[in-house]
């Protein structure tokens, strides 16, 4: 039987290691999902401009896409 303080140290170390591993795995999964499914694309921006009653120029679309990318 191990002393109580050794069990406590093992539990704390295990919790820290589990938290680190969980953080890394979650971060990788979220980055992959954002890469595969970007939050907004050029077609959605065109539809947004059309719904406002404007015909978007390519410069408007690029400017909006750059603003979205900078906001991340």
TIVO-401455 format. One line per 3 residues: number of its first residue (from 1); their letters; for each residue x, y, z of N, C-alpha, C. Coordinates in Angstrom, 1 decimal. Each point is the difference from the previous one (the first is absolute). Example, Ala and Ser with C-alpha at 12.3 -4.5 7.8 and 13.67 -1.06 7.14 Angstrom:
% residues 2
1> as> 13.2,-5.7,7.8,-0.9,1.2,0.0,0.9,1.2,0.0; -0.4,1.1,-0.7,0.9,1.1,0.0,-0.8,1.1,0.8
***
This chain:
% residues 72
1> xxx> 0.8,-1.2,0.0,-0.8,1.2,0.0,0.9,1.2,0.0; -0.4,1.0,-0.9,0.8,1.2,-0.1,-0.4,1.1,1.0; 0.9,0.8,0.5,-0.4,1.1,0.9,-1.0,0.9,-0.6
4> xxx> -0.8,0.7,0.8,-1.1,0.9,-0.5,0.6,1.1,-0.9; 1.2,0.6,0.4,0.5,1.1,-0.7,0.5,-0.4,-1.4; 0.4,-1.3,-0.1,0.5,-0.5,-1.4,-1.3,-0.1,-0.9
7> xxx> -1.1,-0.5,0.6,-1.2,-0.1,-0.8,-0.5,1.4,-0.5; 0.1,1.0,0.9,-0.4,1.3,-0.3,0.9,0.6,-1.1; 1.3,-0.2,0.1,0.9,0.5,-1.1,-0.3,-0.7,-1.3
10> xxx> -0.2,-1.3,0.0,-0.4,-0.7,-1.2,-1.3,0.5,-0.6; -1.0,0.3,0.8,-1.2,0.5,-0.5,0.1,1.4,-0.6; 0.8,0.9,0.6,0.2,1.3,-0.5,0.8,0.0,-1.3
13> xxx> 1.0,-0.8,-0.1,0.8,-0.1,-1.2,-0.8,-0.6,-1.1; -0.8,-1.0,0.3,-0.9,-0.6,-1.0,-1.0,1.0,-0.5; -0.6,0.8,0.9,-1.0,1.0,-0.5,0.7,1.1,-0.9
16> xxx> 1.2,0.4,0.4,0.7,1.0,-0.8,0.3,-0.6,-1.4; 0.6,-1.2,-0.1,0.3,-0.6,-1.2,-1.3,-0.2,-0.9; -1.1,-0.5,0.6,-1.2,-0.2,-0.7,-0.6,1.3,-0.5
19> xxx> 0.2,1.1,0.7,-0.5,1.3,-0.4,0.8,0.5,-1.2; 1.3,-0.2,0.0,0.9,0.4,-1.1,-0.3,-0.8,-1.2; -0.2,-1.3,0.1,-0.3,-0.9,-1.2,-1.4,0.4,-0.5
22> xxx> -0.9,0.2,0.8,-1.4,0.4,-0.4,0.0,1.3,-0.7; 0.8,1.0,0.5,0.1,1.3,-0.7,0.6,-0.1,-1.4; 1.1,-0.8,-0.1,0.6,-0.2,-1.3,-0.9,-0.7,-1.0
25> xxx> -0.7,-1.0,0.4,-0.9,-0.8,-0.9,-1.1,0.9,-0.4; -0.6,0.7,0.9,-1.1,0.9,-0.3,0.4,1.1,-1.0; 1.2,0.6,0.2,0.5,1.0,-0.8,0.2,-0.5,-1.5
28> xxx> 0.6,-1.2,-0.1,0.2,-0.5,-1.3,-1.4,-0.3,-0.7; -0.9,-0.5,0.7,-1.3,-0.3,-0.6,-0.7,1.3,-0.5; 0.0,1.0,0.8,-0.7,1.3,-0.3,0.7,0.6,-1.2
31> xxx> 1.4,0.0,0.0,0.7,0.6,-1.2,-0.3,-0.8,-1.3; -0.1,-1.3,0.1,-0.4,-0.8,-1.2,-1.4,0.3,-0.4; -0.9,0.2,0.9,-1.4,0.3,-0.4,-0.1,1.4,-0.6
34> xxx> 0.7,1.0,0.5,0.0,1.3,-0.6,0.7,0.0,-1.3; 1.0,-0.8,-0.2,0.6,-0.1,-1.4,-0.9,-0.6,-1.0; -0.7,-1.1,0.4,-0.9,-0.7,-0.9,-1.3,0.8,-0.2
37> xxx> -0.5,0.7,1.0,-1.2,0.8,-0.1,0.2,1.4,0.5; 0.5,0.8,-0.9,0.3,1.4,0.4,-1.3,0.7,0.4; 0.1,1.0,0.9,-1.2,0.6,0.5,-0.8,0.8,-1.0
40> xxx> 0.7,0.6,-1.0,-0.6,0.8,-1.0,0.8,-0.1,-1.3; -0.7,-0.1,-1.1,0.8,0.0,-1.3,-0.5,1.1,-0.9; 0.6,0.0,-1.2,-0.3,1.1,-0.9,-1.5,-0.1,-0.5
43> xxx> -0.5,-1.2,-0.2,-1.4,-0.1,-0.5,-1.0,0.6,1.0; 0.3,-0.3,1.3,-0.8,0.5,1.0,0.0,1.6,0.1; 1.2,0.5,-0.3,0.1,1.5,0.0,-0.7,0.6,-1.2
46> xxx> 0.0,-0.7,-1.1,-0.7,0.5,-1.2,-1.5,0.0,0.3; -0.5,-1.1,0.7,-1.4,-0.1,0.3,-0.4,1.1,1.0; 0.9,0.3,0.9,-0.3,1.1,1.0,-0.1,1.3,-0.7
49> xxx> 0.9,0.3,-0.9,-0.1,1.3,-0.8,-1.3,0.0,-0.8; -0.3,-1.1,-0.6,-1.3,0.0,-0.8,-1.2,0.2,0.8; 0.0,-0.6,1.2,-1.2,0.2,0.9,-0.1,1.4,0.5
52> xxx> 1.1,0.8,-0.1,-0.1,1.4,0.4,-0.3,0.8,-1.2; -0.2,-0.6,-1.2,-0.4,0.7,-1.2,1.2,0.6,-0.8; 1.2,-0.5,0.3,1.2,0.5,-0.8,0.5,-1.1,-0.8
55> xxx> 0.7,0.4,-1.1,0.7,-0.9,-0.8,1.5,0.1,0.4; 0.5,-1.0,0.6,1.4,0.1,0.6,1.1,0.0,-1.1; 1.0,0.8,0.1,1.1,-0.1,-0.9,1.0,-0.9,0.7
58> xxx> 0.9,-0.5,-0.8,1.1,-0.9,0.5,0.8,0.7,1.1; 0.2,1.3,-0.1,0.8,0.7,1.0,-0.8,0.0,1.3; -1.3,0.1,0.0,-0.8,0.0,1.2,0.1,-1.4,0.7
61> xxx> -0.1,-1.0,-0.8,0.1,-1.4,0.5,1.3,-0.2,0.6; 1.1,0.4,-0.7,1.4,-0.3,0.6,0.2,0.8,1.3; -0.5,1.3,0.0,0.1,0.8,1.2,-0.7,-0.6,1.2
64> xxx> -1.2,-0.5,-0.3,-0.8,-0.6,1.1,0.7,-1.3,0.5; 0.5,-0.8,-1.0,0.7,-1.3,0.4,1.2,0.3,0.9; 0.8,1.1,-0.4,1.2,0.3,0.8,-0.4,0.6,1.4
67> xxx> -1.1,0.7,0.0,-0.5,0.4,1.3,-0.4,-1.1,0.9; -0.6,-1.0,-0.6,-0.4,-1.2,0.8,1.2,-0.8,0.5; 1.0,-0.1,-0.9,1.3,-0.7,0.4,0.7,0.7,1.1
70> xxx> 0.0,1.3,-0.1,0.8,0.8,1.0,-0.8,-0.1,1.4; -1.3,-0.2,0.0,-0.7,0.0,1.2,0.1,-1.3,0.8; 0.7,-1.0,-0.6,0.2,-1.3,0.7,1.0,0.1,1.1
***
